[in-house]
Amino acid sequence: MRKRVVAVLGQRRVLLLDSITWIEAADAGQIVISGSHGGRSSAEYAILFPLALCCLNDAGVGKDCAGIVALDMLETRGTPGLAVSHDSARIGDAQDAWDHGIVSHVNAGAAALGIAVGQILRDGITRVFAP
Protein backbone atom coordinates (compact mmCIF):
# COMPACT_ATOMS: atom_id res chain seq x y z
CA MET A 1 0.00 0.00 0.00
CA ARG A 2 1.44 3.37 -0.96
CA LYS A 3 -1.46 5.64 -0.03
CA ARG A 4 -5.08 4.91 0.71
CA VAL A 5 -8.15 6.88 1.74
CA VAL A 6 -9.88 5.09 4.63
CA ALA A 7 -12.50 7.68 5.54
CA VAL A 8 -13.96 11.00 4.54
CA LEU A 9 -14.87 13.19 7.50
CA GLY A 10 -16.65 16.33 6.39
CA GLN A 11 -14.43 17.89 3.72
CA ARG A 12 -11.31 16.00 4.79
CA ARG A 13 -9.92 12.68 3.67
CA VAL A 14 -8.16 10.38 6.13
CA LEU A 15 -5.06 9.19 4.28
CA LEU A 16 -2.93 6.23 5.26
CA LEU A 17 0.73 6.41 4.24
CA ASP A 18 3.05 3.69 5.51
CA SER A 19 5.86 6.16 4.84
CA ILE A 20 5.59 9.92 5.30
CA THR A 21 7.96 10.23 2.33
CA TRP A 22 4.93 9.55 0.11
CA ILE A 23 3.22 12.82 1.07
CA GLU A 24 2.52 15.21 -1.80
CA ALA A 25 1.00 18.63 -2.45
CA ALA A 26 -2.46 17.14 -3.11
CA ASP A 27 -2.51 15.98 0.54
CA ALA A 28 -2.49 19.53 1.93
CA GLY A 29 -5.39 20.15 4.29
CA GLN A 30 -6.05 16.45 4.85
CA ILE A 31 -5.64 14.11 7.83
CA VAL A 32 -2.49 12.04 7.36
CA ILE A 33 -1.77 8.90 9.32
CA SER A 34 1.69 7.58 8.69
CA GLY A 35 3.48 4.53 10.01
CA SER A 36 6.72 6.49 10.01
CA HIS A 37 8.56 7.31 13.24
CA GLY A 38 8.17 10.83 14.57
CA GLY A 39 11.84 11.70 14.25
CA ARG A 40 13.48 14.70 12.60
CA SER A 41 13.88 13.08 9.18
CA SER A 42 10.17 12.21 9.04
CA ALA A 43 9.24 15.70 10.17
CA GLU A 44 11.09 17.22 7.25
CA TYR A 45 8.58 15.52 4.94
CA ALA A 46 5.55 16.11 7.19
CA ILE A 47 6.10 19.88 7.31
CA LEU A 48 6.23 20.26 3.53
CA PHE A 49 2.46 20.78 3.28
CA PRO A 50 -0.05 22.18 5.79
CA LEU A 51 -2.17 19.33 7.14
CA ALA A 52 -5.34 19.23 9.21
CA LEU A 53 -3.59 16.62 11.38
CA CYS A 54 -0.44 14.54 11.12
CA CYS A 55 -0.14 11.25 12.98
CA LEU A 56 3.16 9.38 13.35
CA ASN A 57 4.53 6.51 15.46
CA ASP A 58 6.40 7.37 18.67
CA ALA A 59 9.00 4.66 17.91
CA GLY A 60 9.54 4.16 21.62
CA VAL A 61 10.32 7.87 22.05
CA GLY A 62 14.06 7.22 22.41
CA LYS A 63 16.98 9.29 23.60
CA ASP A 64 16.20 12.99 24.03
CA CYS A 65 12.66 12.30 22.72
CA ALA A 66 14.07 11.75 19.22
CA GLY A 67 11.11 9.55 18.28
CA ILE A 68 8.61 12.39 18.71
CA VAL A 69 10.60 15.52 17.81
CA ALA A 70 8.38 15.85 14.74
CA LEU A 71 5.53 17.01 16.97
CA ASP A 72 7.46 20.13 17.95
CA MET A 73 8.50 20.74 14.35
CA LEU A 74 4.89 20.41 13.20
CA GLU A 75 3.78 22.77 15.96
CA THR A 76 6.14 25.49 14.71
CA ARG A 77 4.33 25.26 11.35
CA GLY A 78 0.89 25.41 12.94
CA THR A 79 0.12 21.76 12.19
CA PRO A 80 -1.63 19.64 14.81
CA GLY A 81 0.39 16.49 15.37
CA LEU A 82 0.30 13.37 17.45
CA ALA A 83 2.09 10.09 17.89
CA VAL A 84 0.65 6.67 18.53
CA SER A 85 2.39 4.27 20.85
CA HIS A 86 4.76 1.79 19.28
CA ASP A 87 3.18 -0.75 21.64
CA SER A 88 -0.22 -0.24 19.99
CA ALA A 89 0.74 -0.04 16.29
CA ARG A 90 3.58 -1.41 14.21
CA ILE A 91 6.12 1.13 13.01
CA GLY A 92 5.78 1.52 9.24
CA ASP A 93 2.18 0.26 9.18
CA ALA A 94 -0.39 3.06 8.85
CA GLN A 95 -3.30 0.62 8.66
CA ASP A 96 -2.30 -0.84 12.03
CA ALA A 97 -2.17 2.69 13.48
CA TRP A 98 -5.69 3.39 12.15
CA ASP A 99 -7.02 0.05 13.39
CA HIS A 100 -5.27 -0.19 16.77
CA GLY A 101 -3.30 2.99 17.53
CA ILE A 102 -3.46 4.58 20.95
CA VAL A 103 -2.39 8.22 21.19
CA SER A 104 0.77 8.53 23.27
CA HIS A 105 1.84 12.15 22.62
CA VAL A 106 0.17 15.28 21.23
CA ASN A 107 1.41 18.74 20.35
CA ALA A 108 -0.49 21.86 21.39
CA GLY A 109 -2.39 22.00 18.10
CA ALA A 110 -3.74 18.47 18.49
CA ALA A 111 -4.59 19.11 22.14
CA ALA A 112 -6.52 22.23 21.11
CA LEU A 113 -8.59 20.06 18.77
CA GLY A 114 -9.48 17.86 21.76
CA ILE A 115 -7.24 14.90 21.02
CA ALA A 116 -5.72 13.49 24.22
CA VAL A 117 -3.14 10.95 25.27
CA GLY A 118 -4.74 7.57 25.88
CA GLN A 119 -7.45 7.94 23.24
CA ILE A 120 -7.95 5.41 20.51
CA LEU A 121 -6.65 7.18 17.41
CA ARG A 122 -9.61 6.40 15.16
CA ASP A 123 -12.15 7.44 17.80
CA GLY A 124 -10.39 10.74 18.50
CA ILE A 125 -10.07 11.66 14.84
CA THR A 126 -13.65 10.71 14.06
CA ARG A 127 -14.98 12.70 17.01
CA VAL A 128 -12.99 15.81 16.08
CA PHE A 129 -13.48 15.83 12.31
CA ALA A 130 -16.85 14.17 11.72
CA PRO A 131 -19.56 16.63 10.57
C-alpha positions in Angstrom: 0.0 0.0 0.0 1.4 3.4 -1.0 -1.5 5.6 0.0 -5.1 4.9 0.7 -8.2 6.9 1.7 -9.9 5.1 4.6 -12.5 7.7 5.5 -14.0 11.0 4.5 -14.9 13.2 7.5 -16.6 16.3 6.4 -14.4 17.9 3.7 -11.3 16.0 4.8 -9.9 12.7 3.7 -8.2 10.4 6.1 -5.1 9.2 4.3 -2.9 6.2 5.3 0.7 6.4 4.2 3.0 3.7 5.5 5.9 6.2 4.8 5.6 9.9 5.3 8.0 10.2 2.3 4.9 9.5 0.1 3.2 12.8 1.1 2.5 15.2 -1.8 1.0 18.6 -2.5 -2.5 17.1 -3.1 -2.5 16.0 0.5 -2.5 19.5 1.9 -5.4 20.1 4.3 -6.0 16.5 4.8 -5.6 14.1 7.8 -2.5 12.0 7.4 -1.8 8.9 9.3 1.7 7.6 8.7 3.5 4.5 10.0 6.7 6.5 10.0 8.6 7.3 13.2 8.2 10.8 14.6 11.8 11.7 14.3 13.5 14.7 12.6 13.9 13.1 9.2 10.2 12.2 9.0 9.2 15.7 10.2 11.1 17.2 7.3 8.6 15.5 4.9 5.5 16.1 7.2 6.1 19.9 7.3 6.2 20.3 3.5 2.5 20.8 3.3 0.0 22.2 5.8 -2.2 19.3 7.1 -5.3 19.2 9.2 -3.6 16.6 11.4 -0.4 14.5 11.1 -0.1 11.2 13.0 3.2 9.4 13.4 4.5 6.5 15.5 6.4 7.4 18.7 9.0 4.7 17.9 9.5 4.2 21.6 10.3 7.9 22.0 14.1 7.2 22.4 17.0 9.3 23.6 16.2 13.0 24.0 12.7 12.3 22.7 14.1 11.7 19.2 11.1 9.5 18.3 8.6 12.4 18.7 10.6 15.5 17.8 8.4 15.8 14.7 5.5 17.0 17.0 7.5 20.1 17.9 8.5 20.7 14.3 4.9 20.4 13.2 3.8 22.8 16.0 6.1 25.5 14.7 4.3 25.3 11.3 0.9 25.4 12.9 0.1 21.8 12.2 -1.6 19.6 14.8 0.4 16.5 15.4 0.3 13.4 17.5 2.1 10.1 17.9 0.6 6.7 18.5 2.4 4.3 20.9 4.8 1.8 19.3 3.2 -0.7 21.6 -0.2 -0.2 20.0 0.7 0.0 16.3 3.6 -1.4 14.2 6.1 1.1 13.0 5.8 1.5 9.2 2.2 0.3 9.2 -0.4 3.1 8.8 -3.3 0.6 8.7 -2.3 -0.8 12.0 -2.2 2.7 13.5 -5.7 3.4 12.1 -7.0 0.0 13.4 -5.3 -0.2 16.8 -3.3 3.0 17.5 -3.5 4.6 21.0 -2.4 8.2 21.2 0.8 8.5 23.3 1.8 12.1 22.6 0.2 15.3 21.2 1.4 18.7 20.3 -0.5 21.9 21.4 -2.4 22.0 18.1 -3.7 18.5 18.5 -4.6 19.1 22.1 -6.5 22.2 21.1 -8.6 20.1 18.8 -9.5 17.9 21.8 -7.2 14.9 21.0 -5.7 13.5 24.2 -3.1 11.0 25.3 -4.7 7.6 25.9 -7.4 7.9 23.2 -8.0 5.4 20.5 -6.7 7.2 17.4 -9.6 6.4 15.2 -12.2 7.4 17.8 -10.4 10.7 18.5 -10.1 11.7 14.8 -13.7 10.7 14.1 -15.0 12.7 17.0 -13.0 15.8 16.1 -13.5 15.8 12.3 -16.9 14.2 11.7 -19.6 16.6 10.6 
